[in-house]
Amino acid sequence: MYHPRNTGNINDPNEEFIELKNIGKSTLNLNLVKFTEGIHFTFPDMELDPDELVVVVKNQNAFEAQYGTSVNTAGQYTGSLANNGERIKLVDAVGETILDFEYKDGWRQITDGDGFSLTVIDPSDSAVYGPTQGLVAHWMFDEGSGSTAADSAGANNGALIGGPTWTDGRINGALSFDGTDDYVVVAPIAPLMGNTVTAQAWIRTSEFAGIWNPVVTQNVGNGYYFYVSSGRPSFYIVVGAAYVQAISPDAISPNEWYHVAGTNDGTTLKVYVNSQLKESDNSTGFLGVNTNAYIGCEPTSSIYYSGLIDDVRIYNRAVSESELQDITNPMRRWSKKESWRASVYRNGTPGADDSGILPDPGAIVINEVMAHSNDGPDWIELHNTTSKPINIGGWFLSDNDRDEPNLTKYRIADGTTIGGSDYMVFYQDTDFNNPGDPGCLTPFALSENGEEACISSHLDPNGFLTGYRDVEDFGASQTNVSLGRYYKSSTGNFNFVAMDYNTPDSNNAYPKVGPVVINEIMYNPPTGNQNEEYIELHNITGTLVTLYRYDKSTPWKFTDGIDYTFSTGPVVTIQAYGYLILAKDLTNFTARYGGMPPGVQVLEGYSGRLSNAGERLQIAMPGDIDDLGTRHYIRIDRVTYSDGRHPEDCPGDVDLWPTEADGLGKSLSRKVTSDYGNDVANWQAATPSPGVANP
């Protein structure tokens, strides 16, 4: 509890606390265990039984006044937990790190002064923590005996051939291969039929390993090899007679554990060692593979692995560097929003376990909304992202998350259940704006000018909302165009954007793209002259686009990044499949880049400048005017770019944007004009090409 709710002064830290749990199977002595960062406290000579909880508090009297005297407390700490987040470190009696993480106040809104505590979702110290999306096979090698290696991700169990032996591994158990005839064979992994793949494992090579030491292979004409070549981890993609490989320039040492990974995203092949990128190359593509997988063997050459292999994982996508870091350093998960939830009850439950009462964050989400219908009603679609049914009876829908009265506008009927991976739609006319519905406590409709859509869990016995929330804050929308969640595999997060078509009660469509897109960004010219900046717009349609809404008597404008409103005299247009350049200064632009092809306009004079560190850039068309006389604008395209050097501002704390566009002579260039634009995967650094198709 880092930011308690305290009547009279919500900044009073006296009800703060930190709860610890013994997740092991034996009793722990906490003598001289201490907090050394964030707060300061040294535990007395006391024991903590398996699954037992203990709490350290800011003020014992204030804590007992709130929670009573039955909670197992170890004492009072000095210092205070920062309301804006900070680092927490716990060490043992000899100074070895037990926990070292950083929490942030933006993770769960209701834990930041609304009276809910921040609670870890899975307290178990799982050394096999890592991404599960796209995981199609996972052999932990923890069986310890027998002739089968179980696949914990599916049904791809492996058969031990030649006699590999069970042994202690990097994570629990492992298999030892003799380099002569030991291997594991697995039937074809059916989900590997796309053009992306990741193979990874913990390995400890023997000093007797040969020049070729195969870790895992799967290839008959098309496929991949993952091996160690003369001590250097290597990843090799085969497509017919063509192949490409990425080989680490650095050799690994025998008899030491390393995490190795090879990824292919369809365009780039990469090899990692201990979650650090070692080498990459342009990929020839990957056509999928439908043949047996071999661990510790390359069957066509009768080459065998010598050493230990542990925790082999196969994904049908390219796992990111940040995700690999989660695997090699499981403690990183404690510093991630996804590892924490709000407590079930207001004020938390120190000394007690409240897990399993509510779904984990992200289980029930606002998946799609219609806020600007024409002839039909507005609607809100919920999605159960888990594989199991979830009862949402007694939960609440709303269009405002300001406080509890606003969050409880529409009560969902008791017993309402959303099936696993299923959807449920609530409509304005029959549900949340229907006074005849008993659950319609305060009728509401969604605004075409943008607002929130909220889902909150049921009330506790005292009449307060419990701690599950999902809120989508959306902007103005076009008539009959829904907004919904879109998953970006490149960064592992969702955007809530306009959809190409409406899909109530089913999977979301692809995002709506165009008619005009941001196609090229020169934000940091190599000369250092910011007057050489420019933005290129591209009409991706076969018809003329007018950057003016006659029905609103208002032109389009940039609403983020720079300040620029398109002219009304004359009205600005972009011809079919044409380009338009918005330059900082026309004279400097022309001197640097020359004249543009016929039909390409160059406009100048925007206010502000493009940030060299990165920022959000957005072009929008005018929407409606609200009751206060404010004009709202509807997003047409948005790009939140970076210079490749600011991981702290990026999802997963990894900045994937290319650095070559940061003053090194290249611009940010959109790869596919018709693909979603606010995704780093659709951008590259390329030779500037204003007024013509990107290279």
Backbone hydrogen bonds, N-H to C=O, Kabsch-Sander energy under -0.5 kcal/mol:
donor,donor_aa,acceptor,acceptor_aa,energy
6,N,4,P,-0.6
9,N,6,N,-1.5
12,D,9,N,-1.6
16,E,13,P,-2.1
17,F,1,M,-1.1
18,I,56,V,-2.4
20,L,54,V,-3.1
22,N,52,E,-2.1
23,I,21,K,-0.9
28,L,48,L,-2.6
30,L,28,L,-0.6
30,L,46,M,-3.0
32,L,43,F,-2.0
33,V,30,L,-2.4
34,K,91,V,-2.2
35,F,41,F,-2.6
36,T,34,K,-0.5
36,T,89,K,-2.1
37,E,89,K,-1.0
39,I,37,E,-1.6
40,H,78,T,-2.0
41,F,35,F,-1.2
43,F,33,V,-3.2
46,M,44,P,-1.5
48,L,28,L,-2.7
51,D,22,N,-3.0
52,E,49,D,-2.3
54,V,20,L,-2.2
55,V,72,N,-2.3
56,V,18,I,-2.6
57,V,75,G,-2.4
58,K,16,E,-1.7
59,N,14,N,-0.9
63,F,59,N,-2.5
64,E,60,Q,-2.6
65,A,61,N,-2.0
66,Q,62,A,-1.2
67,Y,63,F,-3.0
68,G,64,E,-2.2
73,T,71,V,-1.0
74,A,55,V,-2.6
75,G,55,V,-0.6
77,Y,57,V,-2.5
78,T,40,H,-2.3
82,A,80,S,-0.5
85,G,82,A,-1.4
86,E,103,Y,-0.5
88,I,101,F,-3.3
89,K,37,E,-1.2
90,L,99,L,-2.8
91,V,34,K,-2.7
92,D,96,E,-2.5
95,G,92,D,-1.9
98,I,90,L,-3.1
99,L,90,L,-1.8
101,F,88,I,-2.4
103,Y,86,E,-2.0
105,D,84,N,-0.6
107,W,104,K,-1.2
111,T,108,R,-2.1
112,D,109,Q,-1.6
113,G,3,H,-1.2
113,G,111,T,-1.0
115,G,3,H,-0.7
116,F,110,I,-1.5
119,T,117,S,-0.5
119,T,341,R,-3.3
121,I,339,S,-2.9
126,S,124,S,-2.1
127,A,125,D,-0.7
129,Y,126,S,-1.1
135,L,132,T,-2.1
136,V,134,G,-0.7
136,V,314,I,-2.3
137,A,314,I,-1.5
139,W,312,V,-2.6
140,M,138,H,-0.7
140,M,150,A,-0.6
149,A,158,G,-2.8
150,A,148,T,-0.7
152,S,138,H,-2.7
152,S,150,A,-0.7
154,G,151,D,-0.5
157,N,155,A,-1.2
158,G,149,A,-3.1
159,A,185,V,-2.6
160,L,147,S,-2.4
161,I,183,Y,-3.2
165,T,176,S,-1.8
167,T,174,A,-2.2
169,G,172,N,-3.8
174,A,167,T,-2.3
175,L,309,I,-2.3
176,S,165,T,-2.9
177,F,307,G,-3.2
179,G,305,Y,-1.4
183,Y,161,I,-2.3
184,V,295,I,-2.2
185,V,159,A,-2.1
186,V,293,A,-2.7
187,A,157,N,-0.6
189,I,291,T,-0.6
190,A,188,P,-1.1
192,L,189,I,-2.1
193,M,191,P,-1.8
197,V,264,N,-1.9
198,T,315,Y,-1.8
199,A,262,G,-2.4
200,Q,313,R,-2.0
201,A,260,V,-2.3
202,W,310,D,-2.9
203,I,258,Y,-2.8
204,R,308,L,-2.5
206,S,306,S,-2.3
209,A,206,S,-1.6
213,N,211,I,-0.5
213,N,228,V,-2.0
215,V,226,F,-2.5
216,V,226,F,-1.8
217,T,294,Y,-2.5
218,Q,224,Y,-2.6
220,V,222,N,-1.4
222,N,220,V,-1.3
223,G,238,V,-2.2
224,Y,218,Q,-2.3
225,Y,236,Y,-2.6
226,F,216,V,-1.6
227,Y,234,S,-2.0
228,V,213,N,-1.9
229,S,227,Y,-0.5
229,S,232,R,-2.9
230,S,211,I,-2.8
230,S,228,V,-0.6
232,R,229,S,-1.9
234,S,227,Y,-3.0
235,F,246,A,-2.4
236,Y,225,Y,-2.6
237,I,244,V,-2.8
238,V,223,G,-2.7
239,V,242,A,-2.9
240,G,221,G,-1.8
242,A,239,V,-2.1
244,V,237,I,-1.9
246,A,235,F,-2.7
248,S,233,P,-2.8
252,I,231,G,-3.3
255,N,205,T,-3.3
256,E,253,S,-0.8
258,Y,203,I,-2.2
260,V,201,A,-2.8
260,V,258,Y,-0.6
261,A,272,Y,-2.1
262,G,199,A,-2.9
263,T,270,K,-2.4
264,N,197,V,-2.5
265,D,268,T,-1.8
269,L,281,D,-3.3
270,K,263,T,-2.6
271,V,279,E,-2.3
272,Y,261,A,-3.2
273,V,276,Q,-2.2
274,N,259,H,-3.9
276,Q,273,V,-1.5
278,K,271,V,-2.8
279,E,271,V,-1.3
281,D,269,L,-2.0
283,S,267,T,-3.0
289,V,192,L,-2.9
293,A,186,V,-2.3
294,Y,217,T,-2.9
295,I,184,V,-2.9
296,G,215,V,-2.1
296,G,294,Y,-0.6
298,E,303,I,-2.5
301,S,298,E,-1.0
302,S,298,E,-0.8
303,I,298,E,-1.6
305,Y,296,G,-2.3
307,G,177,F,-2.2
307,G,305,Y,-0.5
308,L,204,R,-2.8
309,I,175,L,-2.3
310,D,202,W,-2.8
311,D,140,M,-0.7
312,V,139,W,-2.1
313,R,200,Q,-2.5
314,I,137,A,-2.7
315,Y,198,T,-2.4
316,N,134,G,-2.4
319,V,317,R,-0.8
324,L,320,S,-2.0
325,Q,321,E,-2.0
326,D,322,S,-1.4
327,I,323,E,-1.2
328,T,324,L,-2.3
329,N,325,Q,-2.0
332,R,329,N,-2.4
333,R,330,P,-1.8
334,W,331,M,-1.5
335,S,332,R,-1.6
336,K,333,R,-1.6
339,S,336,K,-1.8
340,W,337,K,-2.1
341,R,119,T,-2.9
343,S,117,S,-2.1
347,N,115,G,-4.3
348,G,345,Y,-2.2
352,A,349,T,-2.1
354,D,352,A,-0.6
357,I,354,D,-1.0
363,A,360,D,-1.9
365,V,363,A,-0.5
365,V,383,H,-2.0
367,N,365,V,-0.9
367,N,381,E,-2.7
368,E,381,E,-1.2
369,V,483,L,-2.8
370,M,379,W,-2.6
371,A,369,V,-0.6
379,W,370,M,-1.4
380,I,426,F,-2.6
381,E,368,E,-3.2
382,L,424,M,-3.3
383,H,365,V,-1.9
384,N,422,D,-2.5
385,T,363,A,-2.8
385,T,383,H,-0.8
386,T,363,A,-0.5
390,I,418,I,-2.4
392,I,390,I,-0.6
392,I,416,T,-2.8
393,G,416,T,-0.7
394,G,412,I,-2.5
395,W,392,I,-2.1
396,F,456,S,-2.8
397,L,410,Y,-2.6
398,S,454,C,-1.6
407,L,403,D,-1.6
408,T,404,E,-1.1
409,K,406,N,-0.6
410,Y,397,L,-1.9
411,R,439,G,-3.0
412,I,395,W,-3.3
412,I,410,Y,-0.6
416,T,413,A,-1.6
418,I,390,I,-2.5
419,G,417,T,-0.6
421,S,386,T,-2.1
422,D,419,G,-2.2
424,M,382,L,-2.0
426,F,380,I,-2.8
428,Q,378,D,-2.7
431,D,427,Y,-1.9
432,F,427,Y,-1.0
433,N,428,Q,-1.3
434,N,431,D,-1.6
437,D,434,N,-2.4
440,C,437,D,-2.1
441,L,409,K,-1.6
441,L,439,G,-1.6
442,T,409,K,-2.2
444,F,432,F,-1.8
450,G,447,S,-1.5
451,E,474,F,-0.6
452,E,399,D,-1.0
453,A,472,E,-1.7
454,C,398,S,-2.6
455,I,470,D,-2.1
456,S,396,F,-2.4
457,S,468,Y,-1.9
460,D,464,F,-3.5
463,G,460,D,-2.4
466,T,458,H,-2.5
467,G,344,V,-1.7
469,R,467,G,-0.5
470,D,455,I,-1.7
472,E,453,A,-2.4
473,D,471,V,-0.5
474,F,451,E,-2.6
474,F,472,E,-0.8
476,A,449,N,-0.5
476,A,633,Y,-0.5
477,S,448,E,-2.0
480,N,372,H,-3.5
481,V,478,Q,-1.7
482,S,480,N,-0.5
483,L,369,V,-2.4
484,G,497,V,-3.0
485,R,367,N,-2.2
486,Y,495,N,-2.4
488,K,493,N,-3.0
489,S,487,Y,-0.7
491,T,488,K,-0.7
492,G,488,K,-2.2
493,N,488,K,-0.9
495,N,486,Y,-2.3
497,V,484,G,-2.5
497,V,495,N,-0.7
499,M,482,S,-2.7
500,D,510,Y,-2.9
506,S,503,T,-1.5
512,K,498,A,-2.5
517,V,538,H,-2.3
519,N,517,V,-0.7
519,N,536,E,-2.9
520,E,536,E,-1.3
521,I,668,L,-2.4
522,M,534,Y,-2.6
523,Y,521,I,-0.8
528,G,525,P,-1.7
530,Q,528,G,-0.9
532,E,529,N,-2.0
533,E,530,Q,-1.6
534,Y,522,M,-1.4
535,I,582,L,-2.1
536,E,520,E,-2.7
537,L,535,I,-0.5
537,L,580,L,-3.2
538,H,517,V,-2.2
539,N,578,G,-2.6
540,I,515,P,-2.3
540,I,538,H,-0.8
541,T,515,P,-0.5
545,V,574,I,-2.4
547,L,545,V,-0.5
547,L,572,V,-2.9
548,Y,546,T,-1.6
549,R,554,T,-2.9
550,Y,548,Y,-0.8
552,K,549,R,-0.9
553,S,549,R,-1.2
554,T,549,R,-1.6
556,W,547,L,-1.8
557,K,620,A,-2.4
558,F,564,Y,-3.0
559,T,557,K,-0.6
559,T,618,Q,-1.6
560,D,618,Q,-1.1
562,I,560,D,-1.5
563,D,607,S,-2.0
564,Y,558,F,-0.8
564,Y,562,I,-0.6
566,F,556,W,-2.0
569,G,570,P,-0.8
571,V,568,T,-0.5
572,V,567,S,-0.9
574,I,545,V,-2.5
577,Y,541,T,-1.7
578,G,575,Q,-2.7
580,L,537,L,-2.1
581,I,601,Q,-2.8
582,L,535,I,-3.0
583,A,581,I,-0.7
583,A,603,L,-3.6
584,K,533,E,-1.8
585,D,531,N,-0.8
589,F,585,D,-2.4
590,T,586,L,-2.7
591,A,587,T,-2.1
592,R,588,N,-1.7
593,Y,589,F,-3.1
594,G,590,T,-2.1
600,V,597,P,-1.9
601,Q,579,Y,-0.7
601,Q,599,G,-0.7
603,L,581,I,-3.2
605,G,583,A,-0.8
605,G,584,K,-0.7
606,Y,583,A,-0.6
607,S,563,D,-2.5
617,L,615,E,-0.5
617,L,639,V,-2.6
618,Q,560,D,-1.5
619,I,637,D,-2.2
620,A,557,K,-2.9
621,M,634,I,-2.4
623,G,632,H,-3.4
626,D,630,T,-2.4
629,G,626,D,-1.9
632,H,624,D,-2.6
634,I,621,M,-3.4
635,R,633,Y,-0.5
636,I,619,I,-2.7
637,D,619,I,-1.7
639,V,617,L,-2.6
641,Y,615,E,-1.7
641,Y,639,V,-0.9
643,D,613,A,-1.4
649,D,646,H,-1.6
650,C,647,P,-1.8
653,D,650,C,-2.2
654,V,651,P,-1.1
656,L,654,V,-0.9
661,A,658,P,-0.5
662,D,659,T,-2.1
663,G,524,N,-1.1
663,G,661,A,-1.4
664,L,660,E,-0.5
666,K,660,E,-1.3
667,S,686,A,-2.7
668,L,521,I,-2.8
669,S,667,S,-0.6
669,S,684,Q,-3.5
670,R,519,N,-2.5
671,K,682,N,-2.8
673,T,671,K,-0.5
675,D,672,V,-1.4
679,D,677,G,-1.7
682,N,679,D,-2.4
683,W,680,V,-1.7
684,Q,669,S,-1.9
686,A,667,S,-2.2
692,V,689,S,-1.6
